[in-house]
Amino acid sequence: MLLIVCPWCGPRDESEFSYGGEAHIARPKNPEKLSDEKWGDYVFMRANTKGVLLERWVHSHGCGRWFNVARDTVSYRILAVYRMGEKPPKLDKTTYV
Amino acid sequence: MTPRYSIFSLLRNAASYHQDWPEAWRSPEPKPSYEVVIVGGGGHGLATAYYLAKEHGITDVAVIERGWLGGGNTGRNTTIVRSNYLWDESAQLYEHALKLWEGLSQDLNYNVMFSQRGVMNLAHNQHDLRELNRRVSANRLNGVDSEFLTPAQIKAFCPIIDLREQGRYPVLGASLQRRGGTARHDAVAWGYARAADARGVDIIQECPVEGFDIEDGKIRAVRTGKGRIEARKVGIVVAGHSSVLAEQAGFRLPVQSLPLQALVSEPIKPILDTVVMSNAVHAYISQSDKGELVIGAGVDHYVGYGQRGGIAVTEETLAAICELFPMFRRMRMLRLWGGIVDVCPDASPILSKTPVEGLYINCGWGTGGFKATPGSGHVFAHTIARDEPHALNAPFKLDRFHSGFLIDEHGAAAVAH
């Protein structure tokens, strides 16, 4: 069970949040000119990192706001929480084989 | 030559107090090169090696496994086997597997304890009922045995379910696949390993993959903890770690690795002689031959490689089990564990060639790979041997996420994703 620090509400139980997957995916600028491959990548391909993953969470049973989290997907340790629009903090990338 | 297991070998070995049984498979050091290297010594990988040798005459094969055989999802699942999937493509693939299950113990000369005790899927509301009826009809059109049970028929088939209408989850009907059931998961890995080894396949454990040597877009070798192994063809069958290996080979997969958990109770006398699944409340339950209740829970909805699940998910599942089977309320749980399942956006697997020539991938089975083990190995061996998919796995190519020909099985995967 994760303890997630919402940037607006403070530390709350994981069950108050919903997961939004990989963070920082930009919507294509010229969607009508995009090839099928590029569309497929945009819609379906997601980072599935074993190590530090930048991901989005939403405090759905709280303030309802989205924010970003840097989390280690092996130890489940949350390394940083930062607001939408902010740049991710510099972190050592833990590598697992 | 591996000696056959039989009543006579059992008697012969009884004379020596069962001290002289030979090892079921060799543990050789890897050769410098093989025709085919299979990465991943779970059920699917070992089955692939077995069918490469048996069906295609390719015996210069190594299976490399970073841990021990069947120590991943093969030994962590709830051992349920069924083929009642909605769409034509999946129904045919899983039915192919079920037909292989039916002769597997004889084929492998190894008792995988396949028990066709029936698999029942419950409906708790009007929508469930409609979906269930649709699926039963679709199954029957595809030649998959499936029937609809009314509450009275459910009570006759599985008397311990609580059918009083004041329950939290009223049971309005169920689908039943009588040919479905359970199998002994470890025995599947061991049986395939022994049978593949007997045909000349090298099984190499404690041999993690560190990278791939790729030249001009073609696979040349696998770098491992036991040295560089050259290979003409390589198959990746590693479930939860598929994206990690795909990244090492330079391509991306649409899968997300999520923790899925299961638990068993203390052993009790025989009480439940079928498999009961409920899609809506995230619970499925059967009883093992040892007497433990085997309970499957849902996935944690975030990427995780930790092989453990959140306690909230366990509680939700056990609450549902206690509602459906009030008599289990005072049972104590014995063990709880997690496995890392690789879930595709359409909840269907990927059995495919990859952008790298000579490199093949079998992944994305998500929460339900065990039931497909023989069929998956069979068609994946065909894909590797012929360098083109078998008719049954042709729709399950990686390319479908670009072409849009998805096979949406969220409804039939039993665990909502």
Interface residues (C-beta under 8 A of the other chain):
Chain A: M1 L2 E14 S15 S18 Y19 G21 D36 E37 W39 G40 D41 V43 F44 M45 R46 N48 T49 K50 L53 E55 R71 T73 V74 S75 Y76 Y96 V97
Chain B: P208 E210 H241 S243 V244 R252 L253 P254 V255 Q256 S257 H301 Y302 V303 G304 Y305 G306 G310 I311 A312 P345 F401 H402 S403 G404
